Amino acid sequence: MDFRLICRVLFLRAAWRRRDHWDAARITAHQDHALQELRRAA
């Protein structure tokens, strides 16, 4: 088994679980930021 991959998956899983409790305003802010970053990269 790839130890680094397992650690990465567990880290991401924990981050995603924290986001399960976000309210609508926090989700919207996150989406706006992600869109700005996407536009900047393009």
Legacy VTK file of the C-alpha trace (Angstrom):
# vtk DataFile Version 3.0
C-alpha trace
ASCII
DATASET POLYDATA
POINTS 42 float
0.000 0.000 0.000
1.094 3.527 -0.721
1.382 5.206 2.675
1.447 8.731 1.197
-1.738 8.088 -0.758
-3.531 6.787 2.321
-2.438 9.832 4.334
-3.599 12.162 1.575
-7.001 10.478 1.352
-7.478 10.645 5.109
-6.483 14.319 5.138
-8.912 15.174 2.347
-11.681 13.163 3.987
-11.282 15.142 7.203
-11.340 18.445 5.279
-14.480 17.437 3.400
-16.214 16.370 6.607
-15.551 19.790 8.135
-17.266 21.349 5.118
-20.394 19.290 5.770
-21.345 21.848 8.413
-20.939 25.009 6.316
-23.931 27.318 5.998
-25.127 28.729 2.665
-23.130 31.959 3.033
-19.879 30.047 3.608
-20.543 27.802 0.589
-21.222 30.821 -1.608
-18.031 32.523 -0.428
-16.024 29.369 -1.151
-17.537 29.061 -4.625
-16.849 32.728 -5.392
-13.225 32.336 -4.337
-12.807 29.149 -6.380
-14.254 30.897 -9.453
-11.866 33.839 -9.008
-8.927 31.442 -8.812
-10.113 29.606 -11.926
-10.425 32.867 -13.855
-6.980 33.957 -12.684
-5.449 30.700 -13.861
-7.161 30.908 -17.234
LINES 1 43
42 0 1 2 3 4 5 6 7 8 9 10 11 12 13 14 15 16 17 18 19 20 21 22 23 24 25 26 27 28 29 30 31 32 33 34 35 36 37 38 39 40 41
